[in-house]
Structure formats: C-alpha cells, structure tokens
C-alpha cells in the first residue's frame, strides 16, 4: 500500500520501480530516490496510510517520515547518541562529543516533529543519523541498519559484561584482602569450594573445573603470602576466574573428587555410592549448597 500511495500521491514517482519504492519505504526515507523529481512537498504534516509527509528540511526538498508500525523497534534519544558515537569511533576513528551529536539530533527531530525522545521510530532514527553529514560539526553520514544495530548491541553487551565482571571482582578482592591473609587460608578457601588443590613440598597448585590454574603458590611459610603484592593479586584473579566466590552457593557447581580423580556436578556427587573417605560426597557438604 505504501508503494501504491507513493506512486499515486507524489509527483515524479510514477517512473520509479516498485522495488526501489518498496526499499525506500522500508527504511523510512525516499529523499535520495526522488529528491530531484519532486519540486516540493506540501508544508505541514499530513497523515496517509500510516505515513506522514513532513515540512521540507532547510535547503532540502523534503523527505518522508514513516510512523512506527506495531512491533517495529523504537529508540530513545540517548540510545541513538550512544549508537552514533560508537559507529563514528569504530568505523571512522572519530571521537564525536555526545552533547554535540545530541544537539544535532534534536534539530533533526524538530524538523520531523518527533517530540517523544523516548520512542523514536526506526525510520526517523535512520533519517536523523544520515542527515548528520550536513551538520557543520559532525559532517558524517551515519548509517543505521539492522546489521550495524546488531553489532552495536553486541558491543554494548560485551562492554556491560566487562563492567559487571570488573565490579564483581573488585568486591571479591575486597573480601579476600580482609579474609584470605595467608596462603593456608587461600588453599582452604579454594578446596572448600571444589577446586583441586595439590601440595608438593612447600608449594601448591590450584586447578579449577574450567582448567584455570594457579600453577605455583608458596605455602607453609609465614612470609610466603602477601595478598596485596602483585603475585597475590594474580592468584586472586585466577581463583576468581575459576568461578570461586565468597558464598559457596554462588561458586561454580563442579567440585573435584579425590576418589574419582575428576570434577563432578553436585548431582553426580549426590548419586555416588562410594564409601571411600576421599569421595567428595563424604568429604564435604559444600556440594549440597549448590543443588
């Protein structure tokens, strides 16, 4: 219907193919396709089949604004700013200031008569970002499509995950600094939560269920462990990467069984029928907290 409406209502569009018009209506703008053919669009908004013709942009002949249809993504202004700065830095090496881009986008939203900065339609976001090439400060056309949007979302998820992980580790390091003051306490902490601890002479090795290792930690000496030293921080980082946490229930589920000589899930430990003292089922109750 959009294609039929475009061809019937807009002068000069009769010669454009259905594929071209369909593609244009999908992305919310047809300015690049028929700008040269349309002398002007009627001033002021006019609703027609879910779309609105908007006032012509300063210096441009005009473009089409499509309202967001049911189920179509909408974005806040801050989302668009974050996407725009990310795209420019990633693809162009430009560090655009957020307040500069935000101000330029607001000007475009005013032209589109888009007052709701919390729910901007996909097509209008595309128009605003592409028009940044005409902004005196930005001077860059910022593409907005499903592929780039997916890349941005994945990048945001990775960044947020890294920030959450760093905050969690800092909390763990604070706990360790107050509670793991000796190497013996470190080894006991790791073994109680299911890590494999091997002691040979005056050194120990700690192995997590995921293969992360502390290959050597000095022990059984009063000055062998300093949690504030570089080596101490390295050990704590490795223990954290093993999935060991302050609360046993929050630690990684698998635990090492000395009798089976392998890591077992809490369910596997529970169902074990061995009566050997080294069996994890009898040796510790920590696995019960992870069921």
Secondary structure, DSSP 8 states (H G I E B T S, - for coil): -HHHHHHHHSTT-TTS-HHHHHHHHHTT--HHHHTTT-S---SS-EEETTEEE----TTS---EEE---TT--EE-HHHHHHHHHHHIIIII-----HHHHHHHHHHHHHHTT---TT-EEHHHHHHHHHGGGGSTTT-------HHHHHHHHHHHHHHHHHHHHHHHHHHHHHHHHHH--SHHHHHHHHHHTT-EEEEETTEEEEE-TTS-EEEEEE-SSTTS--TTSHHHHHHHHHHHHTT--SSGGGS-S-EEETTTTEEE-HHHHHH-----TT-HHHH-SGGGGG-
